[in-house]
Amino acid sequence: MIARRARTGEGPALSALAQRAYAHYVERIGLRPMPMDTDYAAKIEADDVWVLDDGAIAGYVILVAEPDHLLVENVAVDPAHQGRGLGRRLMALAEVEARERGLAELRLFTHVAMTENRAIYARLGYTETEIREEPGFTRVFMAKPVAPHPALPALPEWPVRSIGILSTLGAGCPHAIPVSAPLRAGDRSILVNLRGDRRSLTRLRADPAVALTVLAEGDVAFTARGTARVLDEPLAGGYAAVAIDVEHIDDHRQEAFTVTGGVAREWVDPAEQKALGERVAQLKRLVR
């Protein structure tokens, strides 16, 4: 079961799911709940719509970003998949999105007669803030504060042999690539080596907002977000040096476990192993 953004053309599937998920409320509240008549095709184009997909859409959540909060406008799980924790997973996704956007509060609303939903939201940490009469509906408004992601004041140390994941953060489709041997170049600076004949450098020059995630031995677990710069000095083998000027460091360490190792690999090409070592040595000289 993967979480992904809804795609153009999936509006009818979301609408059909909403009919199944909300139909039993019609008799209780005396009219069709709003999600049964939502234009899902328009929502996919205008807002942030996420789905859970296991070959078919099992659930969805619609998120609307406001200046000071993230609104969970609509969340539903197909009755065939209920009881598996998918609703909690969608609500957790909303919390992650709010935190990533720097929004300090999640808000939602539900019908006053949907008592089971109100109880679920309360267990998830939401507090009822208002009950409001609207045309045809009596709505309960709820809110939940979103704690900021734990941050590090400076980059930790990590083994040079580590592998990181470099992701673009700008507009358009996000792009992620593995990078070998990212090098700590200071408290707020990282150097990486990228192939010069691939599209990655073109993407970085056009949209330099990036995030580098590193999980490594020694309980190293962080994402450094900042701006990438392709340096003028070429590296051996047609590679390019890229500097990341770090603006924020998310601390992913957990109380429940420690990270004892990153991605392990066994070299089958000694020449490439040697070439990587040479590139790392060049990056180290750039630090000096």
C-alpha positions as a Markdown table, in Angstrom:
| # | Residue | x | y | z |
|---|---|---|---|---|
| 1 | Met | 0.0 | 0.0 | 0.0 |
| 2 | Ile | 1.7 | 3.2 | -1.2 |
| 3 | Ala | 0.8 | 6.8 | -0.5 |
| 4 | Arg | 1.0 | 9.1 | -3.5 |
| 5 | Arg | -0.6 | 12.2 | -5.0 |
| 6 | Ala | -3.8 | 11.7 | -7.0 |
| 7 | Arg | -3.4 | 11.8 | -10.7 |
| 8 | Thr | -5.4 | 13.6 | -13.4 |
| 9 | Gly | -8.2 | 11.3 | -14.5 |
| 10 | Glu | -8.7 | 9.7 | -11.0 |
| 11 | Gly | -11.7 | 12.0 | -10.1 |
| 12 | Pro | -14.3 | 9.3 | -10.9 |
| 13 | Ala | -12.6 | 6.7 | -8.8 |
| 14 | Leu | -12.5 | 9.1 | -5.8 |
| 15 | Ser | -16.1 | 10.0 | -6.3 |
| 16 | Ala | -17.1 | 6.4 | -6.4 |
| 17 | Leu | -15.1 | 5.7 | -3.2 |
| 18 | Ala | -16.9 | 8.7 | -1.5 |
| 19 | Gln | -20.3 | 7.3 | -2.4 |
| 20 | Arg | -19.4 | 4.0 | -0.7 |
| 21 | Ala | -17.8 | 5.6 | 2.3 |
| 22 | Tyr | -20.5 | 8.1 | 3.1 |
| 23 | Ala | -23.7 | 6.5 | 1.9 |
| 24 | His | -24.6 | 5.1 | 5.4 |
| 25 | Tyr | -24.7 | 8.7 | 6.8 |
| 26 | Val | -27.5 | 9.9 | 4.4 |
| 27 | Glu | -30.3 | 8.4 | 6.5 |
| 28 | Arg | -28.7 | 9.6 | 9.8 |
| 29 | Ile | -28.3 | 13.3 | 8.8 |
| 30 | Gly | -31.2 | 13.5 | 6.3 |
| 31 | Leu | -29.1 | 14.6 | 3.3 |
| 32 | Arg | -26.1 | 13.7 | 1.3 |
| 33 | Pro | -22.8 | 14.5 | 3.0 |
| 34 | Met | -20.7 | 17.1 | 1.1 |
| 35 | Pro | -18.0 | 14.6 | 0.0 |
| 36 | Met | -20.6 | 12.7 | -2.0 |
| 37 | Asp | -21.1 | 15.7 | -4.3 |
| 38 | Thr | -17.5 | 17.0 | -4.5 |
| 39 | Asp | -16.0 | 17.7 | -7.9 |
| 40 | Tyr | -12.9 | 15.5 | -7.4 |
| 41 | Ala | -11.5 | 16.2 | -10.8 |
| 42 | Ala | -11.4 | 19.9 | -9.9 |
| 43 | Lys | -9.9 | 19.1 | -6.5 |
| 44 | Ile | -7.1 | 17.1 | -8.0 |
| 45 | Glu | -6.2 | 20.1 | -10.1 |
| 46 | Ala | -6.6 | 22.8 | -7.4 |
| 47 | Asp | -5.6 | 21.2 | -4.1 |
| 48 | Asp | -3.3 | 18.6 | -2.6 |
| 49 | Val | -5.0 | 15.2 | -2.9 |
| 50 | Trp | -3.3 | 12.1 | -1.6 |
| 51 | Val | -4.4 | 8.5 | -2.1 |
| 52 | Leu | -3.5 | 5.1 | -0.7 |
| 53 | Asp | -3.0 | 2.7 | -3.6 |
| 54 | Asp | -2.6 | -1.1 | -3.5 |
| 55 | Gly | -3.6 | -1.6 | -7.1 |
| 56 | Ala | -6.8 | 0.3 | -6.5 |
| 57 | Ile | -7.5 | 3.4 | -4.5 |
| 58 | Ala | -8.2 | 2.4 | -0.9 |
| 59 | Gly | -8.5 | 5.8 | 0.6 |
| 60 | Tyr | -7.9 | 9.5 | 0.1 |
| 61 | Val | -7.3 | 12.8 | 1.9 |
| 62 | Ile | -7.8 | 16.3 | 0.5 |
| 63 | Leu | -5.6 | 19.0 | 2.0 |
| 64 | Val | -6.0 | 22.7 | 1.5 |
| 65 | Ala | -3.2 | 25.0 | 2.6 |
| 66 | Glu | -4.2 | 28.3 | 4.3 |
| 67 | Pro | -1.8 | 31.0 | 5.4 |
| 68 | Asp | -1.8 | 29.8 | 9.1 |
| 69 | His | -3.0 | 26.2 | 8.9 |
| 70 | Leu | -3.6 | 23.1 | 6.8 |
| 71 | Leu | -7.2 | 22.1 | 6.3 |
| 72 | Val | -8.1 | 18.5 | 6.1 |
| 73 | Glu | -11.1 | 19.1 | 3.9 |
| 74 | Asn | -12.1 | 15.5 | 3.3 |
| 75 | Val | -10.8 | 12.1 | 4.2 |
| 76 | Ala | -12.3 | 8.7 | 3.4 |
| 77 | Val | -11.4 | 5.0 | 3.4 |
| 78 | Asp | -13.2 | 2.5 | 1.2 |
| 79 | Pro | -15.4 | 0.3 | 3.4 |
| 80 | Ala | -13.7 | -2.8 | 2.0 |
| 81 | His | -10.4 | -1.5 | 3.6 |
| 82 | Gln | -11.7 | -0.1 | 6.8 |
| 83 | Gly | -10.3 | -1.5 | 10.1 |
| 84 | Arg | -6.7 | -1.6 | 8.8 |
| 85 | Gly | -5.5 | 1.8 | 10.2 |
| 86 | Leu | -5.6 | 3.5 | 6.8 |
| 87 | Gly | -7.6 | 6.5 | 8.1 |
| 88 | Arg | -4.9 | 7.0 | 10.8 |
| 89 | Arg | -2.3 | 6.7 | 8.1 |
| 90 | Leu | -3.9 | 9.4 | 6.0 |
| 91 | Met | -4.3 | 11.7 | 9.0 |
| 92 | Ala | -0.6 | 11.1 | 9.9 |
| 93 | Leu | 0.3 | 12.1 | 6.3 |
| 94 | Ala | -1.7 | 15.3 | 6.7 |
| 95 | Glu | 0.4 | 16.1 | 9.9 |
| 96 | Val | 3.7 | 15.5 | 8.0 |
| 97 | Glu | 2.5 | 17.8 | 5.2 |
| 98 | Ala | 1.6 | 20.5 | 7.7 |
| 99 | Arg | 5.0 | 20.2 | 9.4 |
| 100 | Glu | 6.9 | 20.2 | 6.0 |
| 101 | Arg | 5.0 | 23.4 | 5.0 |
| 102 | Gly | 5.9 | 25.1 | 8.3 |
| 103 | Leu | 2.2 | 25.3 | 9.3 |
| 104 | Ala | 1.6 | 25.1 | 13.1 |
| 105 | Glu | -2.0 | 23.8 | 13.0 |
| 106 | Leu | -4.3 | 21.3 | 11.4 |
| 107 | Arg | -8.0 | 22.0 | 11.1 |
| 108 | Leu | -11.0 | 20.0 | 10.0 |
| 109 | Phe | -14.8 | 19.9 | 10.2 |
| 110 | Thr | -17.4 | 17.2 | 10.3 |
| 111 | His | -21.1 | 16.9 | 10.8 |
| 112 | Val | -22.3 | 17.0 | 14.4 |
| 113 | Ala | -24.1 | 13.7 | 13.9 |
| 114 | Met | -21.0 | 11.9 | 12.8 |
| 115 | Thr | -20.2 | 11.0 | 16.3 |
| 116 | Glu | -17.7 | 8.2 | 15.5 |
| 117 | Asn | -15.6 | 10.5 | 13.4 |
| 118 | Arg | -15.6 | 13.1 | 16.2 |
| 119 | Ala | -14.4 | 10.4 | 18.6 |
| 120 | Ile | -11.6 | 9.3 | 16.2 |
| 121 | Tyr | -10.4 | 12.8 | 15.7 |
| 122 | Ala | -10.4 | 13.4 | 19.5 |
| 123 | Arg | -8.2 | 10.3 | 20.0 |
| 124 | Leu | -5.8 | 11.7 | 17.3 |
| 125 | Gly | -5.4 | 14.9 | 19.4 |
| 126 | Tyr | -8.0 | 17.2 | 17.8 |
| 127 | Thr | -10.0 | 19.5 | 20.0 |
| 128 | Glu | -13.5 | 20.8 | 19.1 |
| 129 | Thr | -13.3 | 24.6 | 18.7 |
| 130 | Glu | -16.7 | 25.5 | 17.4 |
| 131 | Ile | -20.1 | 24.2 | 16.4 |
| 132 | Arg | -21.6 | 26.2 | 13.6 |
| 133 | Glu | -25.0 | 26.1 | 11.9 |
| 134 | Glu | -24.6 | 26.3 | 8.1 |
| 135 | Pro | -27.2 | 25.9 | 5.3 |
| 136 | Gly | -28.3 | 22.2 | 5.6 |
| 137 | Phe | -25.5 | 21.3 | 8.0 |
| 138 | Thr | -24.5 | 21.6 | 11.7 |
| 139 | Arg | -20.7 | 21.3 | 11.6 |
| 140 | Val | -18.2 | 20.7 | 14.3 |
| 141 | Phe | -14.9 | 22.4 | 13.7 |
| 142 | Met | -11.7 | 20.8 | 15.2 |
| 143 | Ala | -8.1 | 21.8 | 15.4 |
| 144 | Lys | -4.8 | 20.2 | 16.4 |
| 145 | Pro | -1.4 | 21.9 | 16.9 |
| 146 | Val | 1.5 | 20.6 | 14.9 |
| 147 | Ala | 4.8 | 20.6 | 16.6 |
| 148 | Pro | 7.8 | 21.7 | 14.5 |
| 149 | His | 10.2 | 19.1 | 13.3 |
| 150 | Pro | 13.1 | 18.7 | 15.7 |
| 151 | Ala | 16.1 | 20.6 | 14.3 |
| 152 | Leu | 19.8 | 20.3 | 14.7 |
| 153 | Pro | 22.0 | 23.5 | 15.0 |
| 154 | Ala | 24.8 | 22.0 | 12.9 |
| 155 | Leu | 25.4 | 19.1 | 10.7 |
| 156 | Pro | 26.5 | 15.9 | 12.5 |
| 157 | Glu | 29.6 | 13.9 | 11.5 |
| 158 | Trp | 29.0 | 10.8 | 9.4 |
| 159 | Pro | 31.2 | 8.2 | 7.7 |
| 160 | Val | 32.5 | 9.2 | 4.3 |
| 161 | Arg | 31.4 | 5.9 | 2.8 |
| 162 | Ser | 27.7 | 6.8 | 3.5 |
| 163 | Ile | 25.1 | 7.1 | 0.8 |
| 164 | Gly | 22.6 | 9.9 | 0.8 |
| 165 | Ile | 19.4 | 10.7 | -1.1 |
| 166 | Leu | 19.4 | 14.1 | -2.8 |
| 167 | Ser | 15.9 | 15.4 | -3.6 |
| 168 | Thr | 14.8 | 18.5 | -5.5 |
| 169 | Leu | 12.1 | 20.6 | -3.7 |
| 170 | Gly | 11.0 | 23.1 | -6.2 |
| 171 | Ala | 7.9 | 23.3 | -8.5 |
| 172 | Gly | 7.1 | 20.4 | -10.7 |
| 173 | Cys | 7.7 | 16.7 | -10.2 |
| 174 | Pro | 10.2 | 16.0 | -7.3 |
| 175 | His | 13.3 | 14.2 | -8.3 |
| 176 | Ala | 15.5 | 12.0 | -6.0 |
| 177 | Ile | 18.9 | 10.4 | -6.7 |
| 178 | Pro | 21.3 | 8.5 | -4.5 |
| 179 | Val | 24.7 | 10.2 | -4.0 |
| 180 | Ser | 27.8 | 8.4 | -2.9 |
| 181 | Ala | 30.1 | 9.7 | -0.2 |
| 182 | Pro | 28.5 | 13.1 | 0.6 |
| 183 | Leu | 31.1 | 15.2 | 2.4 |
| 184 | Arg | 30.6 | 17.4 | 5.5 |
| 185 | Ala | 32.2 | 20.7 | 4.5 |
| 186 | Gly | 31.3 | 22.6 | 7.6 |
| 187 | Asp | 28.5 | 23.1 | 10.1 |
| 188 | Arg | 26.1 | 24.2 | 7.3 |
| 189 | Ser | 27.8 | 23.0 | 4.2 |
| 190 | Ile | 27.9 | 19.7 | 2.2 |
| 191 | Leu | 29.8 | 18.7 | -0.9 |
| 192 | Val | 28.5 | 15.9 | -3.2 |
| 193 | Asn | 29.8 | 14.6 | -6.6 |
| 194 | Leu | 27.3 | 14.1 | -9.5 |
| 195 | Arg | 27.8 | 12.8 | -13.0 |
| 196 | Gly | 28.2 | 15.7 | -15.4 |
| 197 | Asp | 26.4 | 14.0 | -18.3 |
| 198 | Arg | 23.1 | 13.5 | -16.6 |
| 199 | Arg | 20.1 | 15.7 | -16.2 |
| 200 | Ser | 20.6 | 16.2 | -12.5 |
| 201 | Leu | 22.9 | 19.1 | -12.9 |
| 202 | Thr | 20.4 | 20.8 | -15.3 |
| 203 | Arg | 17.7 | 20.4 | -12.8 |
| 204 | Leu | 19.8 | 21.8 | -10.0 |
| 205 | Arg | 20.8 | 24.9 | -12.0 |
| 206 | Ala | 17.2 | 25.6 | -12.9 |
| 207 | Asp | 15.7 | 24.9 | -9.4 |
| 208 | Pro | 18.4 | 24.7 | -6.7 |
| 209 | Ala | 16.2 | 24.1 | -3.7 |
| 210 | Val | 17.2 | 20.6 | -2.4 |
| 211 | Ala | 17.2 | 18.2 | 0.5 |
| 212 | Leu | 19.8 | 15.6 | 1.3 |
| 213 | Thr | 18.8 | 12.7 | 3.6 |
| 214 | Val | 21.5 | 10.7 | 5.3 |
| 215 | Leu | 21.0 | 7.6 | 7.5 |
| 216 | Ala | 24.3 | 6.1 | 8.7 |
| 217 | Glu | 26.0 | 4.3 | 11.5 |
| 218 | Gly | 26.4 | 6.1 | 14.8 |
| 219 | Asp | 22.7 | 7.0 | 14.9 |
| 220 | Val | 23.0 | 9.6 | 12.1 |
| 221 | Ala | 19.6 | 10.4 | 10.8 |
| 222 | Phe | 18.9 | 13.8 | 9.3 |
| 223 | Thr | 17.7 | 15.8 | 6.3 |
| 224 | Ala | 19.6 | 18.9 | 5.3 |
| 225 | Arg | 17.5 | 21.4 | 3.3 |
| 226 | Gly | 19.1 | 24.3 | 1.5 |
| 227 | Thr | 20.3 | 25.6 | -1.9 |
| 228 | Ala | 22.6 | 23.7 | -4.3 |
| 229 | Arg | 25.4 | 25.3 | -6.3 |
| 230 | Val | 27.3 | 23.6 | -9.1 |
| 231 | Leu | 30.9 | 24.5 | -8.6 |
| 232 | Asp | 33.2 | 25.5 | -11.5 |
| 233 | Glu | 36.0 | 23.1 | -10.6 |
| 234 | Pro | 35.4 | 19.8 | -12.5 |
| 235 | Leu | 36.1 | 16.4 | -10.8 |
| 236 | Ala | 37.8 | 13.4 | -12.3 |
| 237 | Gly | 35.9 | 11.2 | -14.7 |
| 238 | Gly | 33.4 | 13.8 | -15.9 |
| 239 | Tyr | 31.9 | 14.4 | -12.5 |
| 240 | Ala | 30.9 | 17.8 | -11.1 |
| 241 | Ala | 31.2 | 19.1 | -7.5 |
| 242 | Val | 27.9 | 20.4 | -6.0 |
| 243 | Ala | 27.9 | 22.5 | -2.8 |
| 244 | Ile | 24.7 | 22.5 | -0.6 |
| 245 | Asp | 24.4 | 25.6 | 1.5 |
| 246 | Val | 22.3 | 24.2 | 4.4 |
| 247 | Glu | 19.5 | 26.4 | 5.8 |
| 248 | His | 17.7 | 23.8 | 8.0 |
| 249 | Ile | 18.6 | 20.4 | 9.4 |
| 250 | Asp | 15.7 | 18.0 | 10.4 |
| 251 | Asp | 16.7 | 15.6 | 13.1 |
| 252 | His | 15.2 | 12.2 | 12.4 |
| 253 | Arg | 16.6 | 10.3 | 15.4 |
| 254 | Gln | 14.0 | 8.4 | 17.4 |
| 255 | Glu | 13.8 | 7.5 | 21.1 |
| 256 | Ala | 12.6 | 4.0 | 20.2 |
| 257 | Phe | 15.6 | 2.9 | 18.2 |
| 258 | Thr | 19.1 | 3.9 | 17.0 |
| 259 | Val | 20.4 | 3.8 | 13.5 |
| 260 | Thr | 23.3 | 1.4 | 13.5 |
| 261 | Gly | 24.1 | 1.4 | 9.7 |
| 262 | Gly | 23.2 | 3.0 | 6.5 |
| 263 | Val | 23.0 | 1.5 | 3.0 |
| 264 | Ala | 25.6 | -1.3 | 2.7 |
| 265 | Arg | 27.3 | -2.1 | -0.6 |
| 266 | Glu | 29.9 | -4.5 | -1.9 |
| 267 | Trp | 32.1 | -3.2 | -4.7 |
| 268 | Val | 32.4 | -5.4 | -7.8 |
| 269 | Asp | 34.3 | -2.8 | -9.9 |
| 270 | Pro | 37.6 | -1.9 | -8.2 |
| 271 | Ala | 38.3 | 0.8 | -10.7 |
| 272 | Glu | 35.0 | 2.6 | -9.9 |
| 273 | Gln | 35.8 | 2.3 | -6.2 |
| 274 | Lys | 39.2 | 3.9 | -6.8 |
| 275 | Ala | 37.6 | 6.6 | -8.9 |
| 276 | Leu | 35.2 | 7.5 | -6.1 |
| 277 | Gly | 38.0 | 7.7 | -3.7 |
| 278 | Glu | 39.8 | 10.1 | -6.0 |
| 279 | Arg | 36.7 | 12.3 | -6.3 |
| 280 | Val | 36.3 | 12.4 | -2.5 |
| 281 | Ala | 39.9 | 13.4 | -2.2 |
| 282 | Gln | 39.2 | 16.3 | -4.6 |
| 283 | Leu | 36.2 | 17.4 | -2.6 |
| 284 | Lys | 38.2 | 17.3 | 0.6 |
| 285 | Arg | 40.8 | 19.7 | -1.0 |
| 286 | Leu | 37.9 | 22.0 | -1.9 |
| 287 | Val | 37.0 | 22.2 | 1.8 |
| 288 | Arg | 40.5 | 23.4 | 2.7 |
